[in-house]
Each structure stands twice: as structure tokens, then as C-alpha cells.
Amino acid sequence: MGQRRFEARRCDGCGLHDELCVCAHRPQLSLATALLVVQNNKERHKPTNTARMLPQVLTNCELVQFGVRGCEFDPSALTRPERDYVLIFPRVLDPEGGAPEPAPILDRSQLAARRAARPDAIQTFVLLDGTWAQCSRMSRRLPELATMQAFALPEGPPSHWGVRVPSEPSRISSFEAGVRVIELAEGPGPALALQTYFDHVAAGMLFMKAKQRSPAVPEHWVAEREHRFGRSPG
């Protein structure tokens, strides 16, 4: 028998090895926009899962588990009357029918119209966390999700989360989806803070996986970020 491979201790916050910890870069934002992550329980303890970081950086973010063995799912987080729920998932309407209709792409004008229609409601974006197949099943089998208006996110830059290879380049990590939502709902400033932190985590994780020679954030990521959001103050 070979020797068991030594595993360095990981930080409970960013998930990187302790000596690579980037929690000092982690922001904490209090925004009007709320996020609600419905996570497939199989993702819960994966060190490469990014959804768990969203409640760490957004005070108005909640994560609930779906598919916990022996526990019936509690839908109360999806049915609060004071909230206007917006499901982020590119679900196709009537996929087996003669004229399947893809989910509309979310934009600022749609969000403004929803706010005008319910000015006192808390706009709450629902993100599904899991594999593509898991999220698709959740979006259809949970009645509370099945009846929600679903939207696709607009196109953006390629994912930086190269430690898990998506089946399609357009599929990004849950944290990056959260960044795009915040960019649409709150503007570039908060989104920049989130993306900056995520880039530190992603670079460190790629270094840990021997996919990058240094844990430093690549210069082309910084240039891409500044082009997208503008430069960080200071």
C-alpha cells in the first residue's frame, strides 16, 4: 500500500490552504438586493463549491439546502410575501413542444419595471447551485421554483473558476453568477468588490491544483476586471 497523501489544512472561509488564505481581501456588503441560493445537498461539502462564499460577502444573502436525506425541503424561504423573487436559470418553456421558448435575458429595464410594480418588495434573486442536471430538476420539481419567472443572465467574460470544467463555456460558477446579478441590480461598484475577492480565491485555487504557477491574480484578469467595472478606488 502506498502512503496516504498529506492534505494541508484549508481555511474555513476562502477554502484555500491556510498559507494561501485570502480572507483579508474579503468584503462584506449590505445591499438592498437580496440573494437566495438553493443548493443541492451534494454540493454542501465540496471544497470547490463557490456558492457557500456568497453569504460570507453579502449580508442580505441566504443559502438553503435541497435534497438532504431524511429531511423534507422547507419552501418558506421561497414564499415570503414581502419579496419579489427572480429566478436565475436559463429554463426553456415547453421544451418538448413544437415551439420551445428560452428564458428571456435579464436586463436593467426589466428590473426597473419590477421595482416600479412592487416598490415596497425586496427584490430577491434565486440562484440554483449544483450540476446543470441537478439545477434543472430543482427548477421544475419544486413547485415554488416551477412557477417563478425564470431569466437567463447576459453574456459575460469567461469563468475564472478553472478548477471545475463546465460542460459549456457559458456555464459559470454560482459566485460569478452572483456577481453578474449584483452588477445588474446594484451597479459596477459592489460587483467590482465581489469580483476582486473572487479573483484572489480563484487564483489561489488554481495554484493549489497546479493549474497556475503562482497564487497571484493574473494581470489579464485585472485588466479584464478594470475594463468591465472600472478601477477600484485607491
Secondary structure by P-SEA (a helix, b strand, c coil): cccccccccccccccccccccccccbbbbbccbbbbbbccccccccccccccccccccccbbbbbccccccccccccccccccccccccccccccccccccccccccaaaaaaaaaacccccbbbbbbbccaaaaaaaacccccccccbbbbbccccccccccccccccccccaaaaaaaaaaacccaaaaaaaaaaaaaaaaaaaaaacccccccccaaaaaaaaaacccccc
